[in-house]
Amino acid sequence: MAVLLSECIDRKESPLSEPRPNTTLVQAVDAAKNGRIAEAESLLGGAILESPEDADAHNLNFAIAMQSRDFPLARKRAEAALEHLPHNVRALCNLGSALMQLGDHDGAMAKFDAAIKFAPDYFFARRNRGLLYITLDRFADAADDFKAAVAAQPNRADTRIALADALTETRQFDAAAAEIRTAANLGTGPQVEQTYIGGRLLYRMGKFPAARQAFAAALSADPTKMKHYQALAAASYHTGDPLHAREVTRACIKRFPSLERSTGEPILRVLVLEALGQDCFTEIGRKGVNYAPGNYPAFLPTERIAYTHVMTDTIDALGDVVDLGQFDLAINNRPVHERIVMRGQVERFERIVAELPVPLINPPHAVAQSTRVENAQKFANAERFIFPRTIHVAHAADVSATRARILDELSLPLILRPLDTQLGIGATLIRDERGLEQELIKNVYTEFYAIEYHDCVSEDGLFRRYRCASFGGQLAPDNMHAAGEWNVHGHGRDTLDWYGLGFDREEMEYITEPESVLGTPPEVLFKEIKDNTELDIYGIDFGRRKDGQVIIFEVNAAMAITEADLNKFPYRRAGQEDLISRVEAYFVEKASQ
């Protein structure tokens, strides 16, 4: 969210204060309008010193800091304004905006709420809180605020476009289309954003050819935004033109080889090696980059550690993309070895990581040694847990031969799972020979895993899946999921009465007192995994049979650490923050090796 100088210069003050003539302020306004920022700041400093309750001077001083993207300074200036104007709604909004940019969403929300309490119909408070709701994916709440903002200033096309975006996400397509038409008729506002939001509406309605045209127009008008490339690639893909989608993807990566994230003066600079991921440019998302599964660095805080994400699919040398000398540590965030193999990128990726002059977390060879087949062989005779037998099947149309091979090595029921997937995508439970034959007929000429199935249904008829994160030899309980089906991957959090059934308490017990759930400390239960897994950071997913036996589902880098939805599950905040601080400490330790 940008704060424009024009909004702070050419405006009426908030409803709770009136601007006063001030010669110094007039001079500062003229200097800011004409790009003489240092002069403007000097004049404003004098104006505020003379009149510490001058809301106009504070506001312009804040806007200059925001325009230069110096968010810590903007925060200080907003806080200084509130010391003298504690109930000024514009000052409250300014502080909320700075906190939002610094990632303090709770603090920002508190300031916007306070501003709205003082002035329920104040345009800036409603608009800014709506933008924060968008950031939090709370689109219905965002739509309510944008409606109030539109009512306050009906001729603001940008606010109507934001409202259309929120309405689109809540599938109120007719209302969204009406707002876009009204914005167009106003003839003002960001025309490219209007075209892009119109394309998103068409995309959500399944009108992919029309959406493709809109996204192409947005990209042509403004090729500086990654989301325009991403949207066009997605629309082309769903229009049935994957070749064009790939062309747009290549153009995007050529223009945006890396994404840097830092909000403070870092004590450590980390290079994160990314893959495009199977859904990065085939699904339209709200983020600039839709990271591959397992991207725990993408949600780590950036106040102390800076992260530079480089997508490696289309480069041959890291040194051509970034200055490697600036980094203290690197993370291989290509956690699925099978995907690298199937794309024919093993040798090239090994050459890329060989360039690194710093320690590398999860080197490719360690990822390669933690595939499902490798783990099944490694832990076949484990003492404290069971790792299901797993075989790699290359199915080449001969259904009888493939069926015979599977049944020769595994008993029914069993799971068939595509070779390079995570999140349970494509996994199918096969209960009898007829089902196996039908699945093989449907999926000829393909590779997959056949996995021994263990029934982990609990006494209450539900299935549970636990995750334990491992980093630098430390083990920490991460989360628990539950569902009404065997393929447990977090969907039950939305479909089950999570709090009513007591899953919040059950999950917290596992996180805070794992021994009471596991019967023994995680370090003891998973000692064989710790001793035989070379990954630096990884996750262990497991369940329990009714007889108490622990069944290991996965041990790999794609499940390293998960991001908790603290809006829905606030009880996880303390555990999440503790886990993140421990991971950051491990990064510092690893970088010194």
N, C-alpha and C positions, 0 to 999 in steps of 0.2 A: 504494500500500500504506500503510495507516494503522497507526500504533502507538498502541494504546489505553492510557490511563493505568491502566485496570483490570488490564491484563495485567502491568503493572510493579508494581502495588501488591498485588494479591491473587494471589500466586503463590509457588511455591518457586523458590529461586535455582538457577542452573545447576549441573550435577552436579559442577563442579570448585570450588565455593565454598559456604560455609554462611553464612546471614544471622546477624548478631550483634545483640543488643538494643542500641538506640541511641535515647535519649529524644528527641534532636533530630530524628532521622529519623521517629519516630512522629508528632511534631508536624507535620513536613513532609507526611507522608502524609495526615493529617487535613485540612490546609489545601488540598492538591491535590484531594482528594475533594470538598471543598465549594466549589471554584472560586476559592479565594484563591491564585491562581497566583503573584503577586509575593511574597507571604509565604512560600509554599512554596520558591520559588527562593532567597530570602534565607536560609532555614533550611538548605537543602541546601548552599549555599555554605559556611556555617559548619561543617556536618557533614563535608564533604569536606576542608576545611582542617584540621579536627581529626583525621580518620581518612581519609587519602588512598587507602587500600586498601579502603574500604567500597563494595563492589560495588552494594549496594542504593541508596545515595545517588547514585552515578554513574548508575545505570540510570534512576531516577526523574527526575533532572535532564535526561537525554537525552530521555525520553519527553515531558516538558513542551515541549521545543523542537520535537519532531516533531508533537505535537498542535497547536501553534500554526503549523505549516508553515514554521517558520524553519529550513530545512534546512542552510544554512551553519553556524548556531549548533549544530544537532544534531551536525553533523560534528565541530566543535571539541570538543564535550563527549564524544563517543565516543572521539576521539583522546586526550583527557586521561585518560579512564578506562584506555585501553590502555597509557598510559605507566606506570601503577602496577599494572595487571593484564594483562600482555602475553599470558597464555594463558587469559584468561577468555572462555568461548565466547559468553556473552551480550553482552559488550562488543564482541567481533568481529562478532557479528550486528548490533549496533546501528550500528557504523560501516558495515557493508555496506548496511544499510537507508538510511542517510543518503546514501551514495554513489550508490545506485540512484536515489533521488529527484533527485539532482543530475545524473543522466544519465551518470555514470561507471560503465558496466556492467562493464567489465573489472576496475576496482578493487573493485566490489561483489562480483563473482564470486570474486575472490581471497580476500576476507575470509570469505565463506560457506564456501569450500573449506577454509580454515584451521580454521574452527570445526568442520566435520565431520571433519576429520582428528583433532582432539583428542577429539571426542565424536560418533562416527558416528550415534548414534541420538537426538541432541539435537533435540527437537521444533522449536524456533524456527529452528535452522540449516536443517533440511530444508524447513520451510514457506517460509521467506524465499527460499531458493535456488530453490524451485519457482516462487514468484511471479516471480522474475527470469527464469527460463526461459520463463515465459508471455510476459513482455514481449519476449523475444527470439524468440518464435514457435517455441521448441524444446519442443514439447508432449510428446513421448515422454519426454524428460529430466525435464520438470516432473511428469509422472505418476509416475515412479519416486520422486522426492523426496516427493511428496504421499502416496504409499503408505507410505513410511517414517514420515512425520509422523503419519499415521492410526494406524499400528501403535503409535507412542509415546503418542498421546492419542486413543484410539478414540471418545471421546464429544464431540469437537469437530466440530459440524455444519458450521461454516464451512470447515474443511479438507476435509471430504468433498465439499462443494459445489465447491471448487476442483479437487479430484481429478476430479470428474464433468466439469467444464469441459475439463480436459486430455484426459480419455479421449474426450470427444466429438470433439475436434479430431483425434484419432488414429483416429477411426471405430470405437472400441470401444464401440458403442452399448449393448449389454446390460450391460456392466460399469458404464458411466456411469449407466444407469437404476437399477441396484442401489444405487449410492452415493447417489443422490438420494432413493430410498425410505428408506434408512437414516437420512439426515439428517432427513427428515420425521418419522420415528418417534422421533428423539431429542427433538423438540419445542423445540429451541433454535436459536440461530444466526440469521443474517439471512434472514427469511422471503421478502422481496421478491427478494433475489438468488437464492434457491433457485427461486422461480417463474420468474425470468428465465433461469437456466441450464437449467431444465427445458424452457423454450420453445426455447432454442438447440438442445438435443438433438433435439426434435421437428422443428425446422426443418432440421437437417442430415440427418434421416431422410426428408425430403420430405413430412412430415405438416404441411402448411402451415395448414389450418384449425385444428388443435389448437394449433399454435405461435402462431397469431394470438390465440387465446383467452388463452394464457399471457402473451403480451406485453401484451395489453390490460389484464390484471389487474395486471401489474407497473407499467405506466404509471399506472393508476388509483391504485395504492397509493403510488407515488413519481414524481410528474411533474417532479422536479428533475433527472433524469438524461437526457442527450441520447440515450444508447444505447437507452432504452426507446422513444422516439419512432422512432428509426431502425429498430429491430427490428420494431415494429408496422407501419411503412410497408412494410418489405420483405415481411413475411408477407402483408399485404393485397394487395400487388402480385402475389405468386405465387399467391394464392388466386383471382385473377381480378377484383380490385376496385381498379383503378388510381385511380378517383375518391377512394376513401377513403385510398389511399396519398398522394395529393396533398394531401388535407385534413390528414393527420397531418404531412406535410412542412411545410405552411404554419404549422401550430401550433408546430412545432419551431423554425422560423426566427424566429417571433414571440417565442418565449421565449429563444432563444439566437442573437441577431443577430450575435454576434461571439465569437471565441475568442482570448484573450490568452495569449501564451507568453513568459515571461521567468524566468530563474533567478538573475539578478544585477542590480546597479545599472547600467542600460543607458547607453551613450554616445549611443545613437540609438534613436528610436522609429519603427517602420515600420508603415504601414497596408497590408494586403494585401487587394486586392479579389478575392473568390472567386466562382466559379459553383458551383451545387450539383453539377454534373457528371452525366453520364448514369447513374452507378452509385451516387451518394451515398445514395439512399434506396430503391434497388431491389435492392441486395445487402447482406446482413448482414455487417458487418465487425467487427473487434475494436477499431478505433479510434473515438474519439468523433466524428470527422468524416472521411469518406472523400473526400479532396480530388480535384479534377479533375486530368486528366493535365497534366504540366508544372509541378506545384506544388513547385518547388525550395525556396521559403522554408520549406516544411513540415518539412524535415529539417536546416535550417541551425541551428547551435548558438545558444543564447539567453543566454550569459553576458554578452556585451557589447552585443548588439542585441536589443531587444524587438520582437515581431511581434504585431500585432492583426489577425486574419483576420475579414473581414466578408463574408458571402455576400450578393450584390447582387440575386439574382433576384426577391426579393419586397419590395424597398424602393424608394422614389422619391427619397429624400434622405438622403445620408450623415449630415448633421448631426442627423437624427432618431435615429440609431443610436449614434453615437460623437461625442465632442468632438474636432473636427478640429484644434483648436489645440494638441493635445498631440503631434502628429506632426512629424517632420522630413523624411519621405520617404514616398512611396506607390508600390506596385507593382500594375500591372494584371495580375492573374493569371487573366484570362479570355483564354486564348491562341488560341482557335479562332474566327476571325471568322465562319465559316459558321454556327456554332451560334448566335451572337448574332443573325444575320440570320434564320435559320429560326424562332427564337423571337420575332421581331418586337420585339427589345429594343434596336435600334441607337440610335434617338433618345433613349430613356430613359437608356441607359448613357452616352451623350455628355453628357447633362445632369448625371448623377451625377458624372462625372469633372471637369466644369467647376467644381464646387464646391471642388475641392481647392486649398488655399492653399500647397501644397508641390510640389516637383518630382515628376513621375510617370514611373516606368520603364515602357517599352512602352505608350505611349499608344494608344488604340483605332485611330487612323488608321494607325499603323505596323503594327499587327496586320493590318488590312484590306489593306495593301499587300504582305503576305507569304503570301497564299493560294497554293495550287498553281498556279492559272491565272496569277496575277500574276507569280509567279516564273518560270514557263515562258516568258512573254512577255519578261520583263526580261532573262533570261539565255539567250535563244535563240541568240545569236551569241557566246557566251563563248569565249575563246581557250584557256584551260587545262583546261576540263572540259566535260562535256556535261550539259545539263539536259533531261530527256526532254520531248518535246512533250506538252502536256496540254490537254484541252478540257473545258468544263463542259457536261454533257448534262442537259437537262430532258426526261425520257422520259414521254410521255403516251399510253401504250397502243398507239400505232401502231408495231409492231415493225419493219416494213419501212422506215419513214421514219427511225427512230432508227438502225437498222443501217446504212442508206445514208449517213447523216450521219457516223457514226463512221468507216466504212471510206473515206469520201471524204477524211478528214483524217488518219487514222492507218493504219499497216500492222499486220497481225497478225505476231506475237502482241502482245497489249496487256493492260493491267490495268484492270479496272473496280473503282472504290472508292467507297463511300458518301461523301456530301459532307462530313459533319461529324465524321469519325472520326480517331482516332490509334491507335497501337500495332498497326497492320496489321489492325484489326478489319474484317471484311467484305470485304477486298480479294480479288479473284478473278483468276487468270491465265487469259485467253482465248486459246486456241491456234488455233482455226479458226472459220469462219463458223457452223458448226452450234452450236458452244459459245456463240458470241455470241448467236445467236437464242434458245437455251434460257435463257440468263441474262436476256435482255430479257423473255421471256414470264413468267419467274418473278418479275421485279421491275418490274411496271407502275406507272405513276403515281409516279415517284420521280425524285430528282435525284442525280447522281453525277459523278465524274470518270472520263474515259477517258484512260489514261496510256500512252505509248509504253514498251514493255518492252525492257530491255537485259539480256542474260544475263551475270550477274556470277559465274558459277561459277568456282572456283579450280582449279588443277591437281589438287588432291587430291579433287575432286568435291564440296567443300563451298562454301557461300556465306558471304561475310563482309560485315559492315556496320560502318563506323567512324563515330564521332561526334566532332565538334569543337565545343566550347562557345565562344561569343563574348560578352564583356561589356565594355562601355565601349570597344570597339575592340580589346580584347585577344583573342587566340585561344589556346585551350588544348585539346590532345587530351583527350577525356573517357573514352571506352571503345571496346572492340571486341567485337562479337558474332559468333558463327558458328553455322551450322545446316546441316542436310541438305536444306533447301528454300529457295526463292527469297525467301519472306516472312520475313526475318530480324528477330526482335524479342526476342532474349534467351532464348528457350526452350531453345536449344541448350546453355546453361550447365548445365541440369539433365539433358538427354538425352545429351549427348556426354561422353566421358571428358576433361574439360577439362584436367586436369593431365597425364594420360597422353599426350594428343595435343600437349602443349606450348603450349596456348593461353594459359596464364598468362605464359609467356615472350614469346609473340608480342604479347599485349596490353601488357605492360610496355615492350616495345621501341617500340610505337607511342606510348605515353604519354610516355616519357622521351626518345626519339630519333625524333620524327615524320619528320624528313627522310630517315631510312633507309628508311622505309616509303613516303613520298609522293614521294621524289626531289627535293623542294624544300621550303622552309619553308612552313608553313600560311599565313603572311601573304602569301606570293607566290602560292601556288596559289589561294587564295580571295580575292584582292584585289578582284576584280569584285563579289563578294558583299558584302565590307566596304564598298565604295564606294557600293553601291546598295541597301543595306538599312538602314532607319531604326530598326529595333528596337534597344533598348539591350542586351537580353540575349536570346540565341536559340541554337539549335543547328543544326548542319549535319550531316546524315546522308548518307553516300556509300559507294559501293563501287567495285570495279575490274573491268573486263572483262579477258579474257585478253590482249588487245592492249595493256593498260596504261592505257587511257583511264579517267579518273575519271568516274563517273556520280553526279550529285547526286540523291539521293532526296527530301530535304526541306530547307527552310530556314524555320524558324518558331519562335515563342516557346513552343510546346508541348513542345519537346525541349531546353529551355534547359540544364539541368544534371541529371545523374542521380545517384541515391544508390547508393553501392556497398554490397553486402552483405559487410561486413568479416568476418563469421563464416565465410563460405564462401570469400571471396577476400581474405585478409588482406594480400596483397601490394599491394593498391590503397590501403592506408591513407595512406601518405605523400602520394601524388598527390591523394587526396580532401581531405586536410587542407590541402594547399597551395592547391588550387582554392578551397576554402571561405574561406580567409584572404584570398585575392585578391579574391573577390567581396565580402566584408565591407568591404575597403578601398575598393572601388569604390562601395559604398553610401555610405560616409562622404564620398567625393569628390562624388558626385552630389547628396547632400543640401546641400552647400555652394554649389551653383550657383544 
